[in-house]
């Protein structure tokens, strides 16, 4: 699942994740839509934009992790704010990692796979 408020980024992400990387993906345009769709989609991973109106990425992460059935769902932030201190702050909130914008549509799938693999190896 990818929650992103910018229509152009959503469109590129959907092509990159679905057609290029081969992921099954649910694209949501805001946090409320994502929180509503999470139960029917049941994602293995959530990608979150950080800066969005109404509910931002960190707020969405907290709301999703407050749901017992999704408390351990891994999340990755995608943001243009890629300073070290900001990345550290986002990871402390419980994110697996942070991918910076603009992301490369041809490699984002592989970037996610590397983060996913590192996550599963850390659980062993």
Phi and psi in degrees as GROMACS dihedral restraints (atoms count N, CA, C in turn):
[ dihedral_restraints ]
;  ai    aj    ak    al  type     phi  dphi    fc
    3     4     5     6     1  -127.0    20    10
    4     5     6     7     1   122.6    20    10
    6     7     8     9     1  -107.5    20    10
    7     8     9    10     1   116.3    20    10
    9    10    11    12     1  -150.5    20    10
   10    11    12    13     1   131.6    20    10
   12    13    14    15     1   -87.3    20    10
   13    14    15    16     1   -19.6    20    10
   15    16    17    18     1   -85.1    20    10
   16    17    18    19     1   118.0    20    10
   18    19    20    21     1   -57.1    20    10
   19    20    21    22     1   -40.8    20    10
   21    22    23    24     1   -65.7    20    10
   22    23    24    25     1   -40.9    20    10
   24    25    26    27     1   -68.0    20    10
   25    26    27    28     1   -40.0    20    10
   27    28    29    30     1   -58.2    20    10
   28    29    30    31     1   -44.7    20    10
   30    31    32    33     1   -63.3    20    10
   31    32    33    34     1   -46.7    20    10
   33    34    35    36     1   -64.1    20    10
   34    35    36    37     1   -44.0    20    10
   36    37    38    39     1   -62.2    20    10
   37    38    39    40     1   -41.2    20    10
   39    40    41    42     1   -62.3    20    10
   40    41    42    43     1   -44.8    20    10
   42    43    44    45     1   -64.2    20    10
   43    44    45    46     1   -46.4    20    10
   45    46    47    48     1   -63.1    20    10
   46    47    48    49     1   -43.2    20    10
   48    49    50    51     1   -79.6    20    10
   49    50    51    52     1   -40.0    20    10
   51    52    53    54     1   -83.0    20    10
   52    53    54    55     1   -55.5    20    10
   54    55    56    57     1   -84.4    20    10
   55    56    57    58     1   -41.4    20    10
   57    58    59    60     1   -80.2    20    10
   58    59    60    61     1   -49.0    20    10
   60    61    62    63     1   -90.0    20    10
   61    62    63    64     1   -18.5    20    10
   63    64    65    66     1    80.1    20    10
   64    65    66    67     1    20.9    20    10
   66    67    68    69     1   -84.0    20    10
   67    68    69    70     1   149.5    20    10
   69    70    71    72     1   -84.5    20    10
   70    71    72    73     1   125.1    20    10
   72    73    74    75     1  -139.0    20    10
   73    74    75    76     1   142.2    20    10
   75    76    77    78     1  -110.3    20    10
   76    77    78    79     1   121.9    20    10
   78    79    80    81     1  -100.7    20    10
   79    80    81    82     1   128.2    20    10
   81    82    83    84     1  -121.9    20    10
   82    83    84    85     1   141.9    20    10
   84    85    86    87     1   -90.2    20    10
   85    86    87    88     1    -6.5    20    10
   87    88    89    90     1  -162.2    20    10
   88    89    90    91     1   171.0    20    10
   90    91    92    93     1   -63.4    20    10
   91    92    93    94     1   -37.7    20    10
   93    94    95    96     1   -63.4    20    10
   94    95    96    97     1   -43.3    20    10
   96    97    98    99     1   -63.5    20    10
   97    98    99   100     1   -41.6    20    10
   99   100   101   102     1   -62.9    20    10
  100   101   102   103     1   -44.5    20    10
  102   103   104   105     1   -65.0    20    10
  103   104   105   106     1   -38.1    20    10
  105   106   107   108     1   -68.3    20    10
  106   107   108   109     1   -39.4    20    10
  108   109   110   111     1   -81.0    20    10
  109   110   111   112     1   -16.7    20    10
  111   112   113   114     1   -61.0    20    10
  112   113   114   115     1   -35.0    20    10
  114   115   116   117     1   -68.4    20    10
  115   116   117   118     1   -39.3    20    10
  117   118   119   120     1   -82.0    20    10
  118   119   120   121     1   -30.2    20    10
  120   121   122   123     1   -86.7    20    10
  121   122   123   124     1   -34.1    20    10
  123   124   125   126     1    51.0    20    10
  124   125   126   127     1    63.9    20    10
  126   127   128   129     1   -71.2    20    10
  127   128   129   130     1   151.1    20    10
  129   130   131   132     1   -82.4    20    10
  130   131   132   133     1   -21.1    20    10
  132   133   134   135     1  -151.8    20    10
  133   134   135   136     1   142.3    20    10
  135   136   137   138     1  -120.0    20    10
  136   137   138   139     1   129.3    20    10
  138   139   140   141     1  -101.9    20    10
  139   140   141   142     1   132.4    20    10
  141   142   143   144     1  -128.1    20    10
  142   143   144   145     1   128.6    20    10
  144   145   146   147     1   -68.2    20    10
  145   146   147   148     1   147.1    20    10
  147   148   149   150     1   -83.5    20    10
  148   149   150   151     1   -52.3    20    10
  150   151   152   153     1   -98.4    20    10
  151   152   153   154     1   109.9    20    10
  153   154   155   156     1  -142.3    20    10
  154   155   156   157     1   152.6    20    10
  156   157   158   159     1   -70.0    20    10
  157   158   159   160     1   159.0    20    10
  159   160   161   162     1    68.7    20    10
  160   161   162   163     1   -80.2    20    10
  162   163   164   165     1  -112.3    20    10
  163   164   165   166     1   122.1    20    10
  165   166   167   168     1   -89.1    20    10
  166   167   168   169     1   173.8    20    10
  168   169   170   171     1   -55.0    20    10
  169   170   171   172     1   -50.1    20    10
  171   172   173   174     1   -58.9    20    10
  172   173   174   175     1   -37.4    20    10
  174   175   176   177     1   -66.4    20    10
  175   176   177   178     1   -40.1    20    10
  177   178   179   180     1   -64.4    20    10
  178   179   180   181     1   -45.1    20    10
  180   181   182   183     1   -54.4    20    10
  181   182   183   184     1   -47.5    20    10
  183   184   185   186     1   -62.7    20    10
  184   185   186   187     1   -42.5    20    10
  186   187   188   189     1   -65.3    20    10
  187   188   189   190     1   -42.8    20    10
  189   190   191   192     1   -67.8    20    10
  190   191   192   193     1   -44.1    20    10
  192   193   194   195     1   -69.6    20    10
  193   194   195   196     1   -15.9    20    10
  195   196   197   198     1   -77.7    20    10
  196   197   198   199     1   -15.3    20    10
  198   199   200   201     1   -82.0    20    10
  199   200   201   202     1   122.7    20    10
  201   202   203   204     1   -52.1    20    10
  202   203   204   205     1   -39.9    20    10
  204   205   206   207     1   -74.4    20    10
  205   206   207   208     1   -12.9    20    10
  207   208   209   210     1  -123.3    20    10
  208   209   210   211     1    14.2    20    10
  210   211   212   213     1   -64.1    20    10
  211   212   213   214     1   -22.4    20    10
  213   214   215   216     1  -110.3    20    10
  214   215   216   217     1    10.6    20    10
  216   217   218   219     1   -66.8    20    10
  217   218   219   220     1   122.5    20    10
  219   220   221   222     1   -70.1    20    10
  220   221   222   223     1   147.1    20    10
  222   223   224   225     1  -136.3    20    10
  223   224   225   226     1   146.4    20    10
  225   226   227   228     1  -125.9    20    10
  226   227   228   229     1   129.9    20    10
  228   229   230   231     1   -85.8    20    10
  229   230   231   232     1   145.4    20    10
  231   232   233   234     1  -124.0    20    10
  232   233   234   235     1   120.1    20    10
  234   235   236   237     1  -150.7    20    10
  235   236   237   238     1   154.9    20    10
  237   238   239   240     1   -85.3    20    10
  238   239   240   241     1   -16.8    20    10
  240   241   242   243     1   -86.6    20    10
  241   242   243   244     1    92.1    20    10
  243   244   245   246     1  -111.2    20    10
  244   245   246   247     1    24.8    20    10
  246   247   248   249     1   -69.2    20    10
  247   248   249   250     1   149.5    20    10
  249   250   251   252     1   -53.8    20    10
  250   251   252   253     1   -44.8    20    10
  252   253   254   255     1   -65.4    20    10
  253   254   255   256     1   -36.4    20    10
  255   256   257   258     1   -67.8    20    10
  256   257   258   259     1   -42.8    20    10
  258   259   260   261     1   -61.8    20    10
  259   260   261   262     1   -44.6    20    10
  261   262   263   264     1   -60.5    20    10
  262   263   264   265     1   -41.9    20    10
  264   265   266   267     1   -61.4    20    10
  265   266   267   268     1   -44.3    20    10
  267   268   269   270     1   -66.6    20    10
  268   269   270   271     1   -38.5    20    10
  270   271   272   273     1   -66.6    20    10
  271   272   273   274     1   -36.5    20    10
  273   274   275   276     1   -65.1    20    10
  274   275   276   277     1   -23.8    20    10
  276   277   278   279     1   -74.1    20    10
  277   278   279   280     1   -14.2    20    10
  279   280   281   282     1   119.4    20    10
  280   281   282   283     1     7.3    20    10
  282   283   284   285     1   -75.8    20    10
  283   284   285   286     1   145.4    20    10
  285   286   287   288     1   -66.2    20    10
  286   287   288   289     1   -41.0    20    10
  288   289   290   291     1  -168.1    20    10
  289   290   291   292     1  -177.7    20    10
  291   292   293   294     1  -132.4    20    10
  292   293   294   295     1   130.2    20    10
  294   295   296   297     1  -107.2    20    10
  295   296   297   298     1   134.2    20    10
  297   298   299   300     1   -90.4    20    10
  298   299   300   301     1   147.8    20    10
  300   301   302   303     1   -96.8    20    10
  301   302   303   304     1   146.2    20    10
  303   304   305   306     1   -75.5    20    10
  304   305   306   307     1   135.5    20    10
  306   307   308   309     1   -87.1    20    10
  307   308   309   310     1   158.0    20    10
  309   310   311   312     1   -87.1    20    10
  310   311   312   313     1   114.5    20    10
  312   313   314   315     1   -60.2    20    10
  313   314   315   316     1   -24.4    20    10
  315   316   317   318     1   -82.1    20    10
  316   317   318   319     1   -19.2    20    10
  318   319   320   321     1  -119.7    20    10
  319   320   321   322     1    -6.1    20    10
  321   322   323   324     1   -61.3    20    10
  322   323   324   325     1   -35.7    20    10
  324   325   326   327     1   -61.1    20    10
  325   326   327   328     1   -44.1    20    10
  327   328   329   330     1   -66.9    20    10
  328   329   330   331     1   -38.7    20    10
  330   331   332   333     1   -58.5    20    10
  331   332   333   334     1   -44.1    20    10
  333   334   335   336     1   -65.5    20    10
  334   335   336   337     1   -41.9    20    10
  336   337   338   339     1   -61.3    20    10
  337   338   339   340     1   -39.1    20    10
  339   340   341   342     1   -64.5    20    10
  340   341   342   343     1   -44.7    20    10
  342   343   344   345     1   -63.0    20    10
  343   344   345   346     1   -43.0    20    10
  345   346   347   348     1   -61.3    20    10
  346   347   348   349     1   -45.8    20    10
  348   349   350   351     1   -63.4    20    10
  349   350   351   352     1   -44.3    20    10
  351   352   353   354     1   -61.7    20    10
  352   353   354   355     1   -39.1    20    10
  354   355   356   357     1   -61.7    20    10
  355   356   357   358     1   -47.5    20    10
  357   358   359   360     1   -69.4    20    10
  358   359   360   361     1   -34.6    20    10
  360   361   362   363     1   -66.6    20    10
  361   362   363   364     1   -33.0    20    10
  363   364   365   366     1   -71.0    20    10
  364   365   366   367     1   -20.3    20    10
  366   367   368   369     1   -85.7    20    10
  367   368   369   370     1    -8.9    20    10
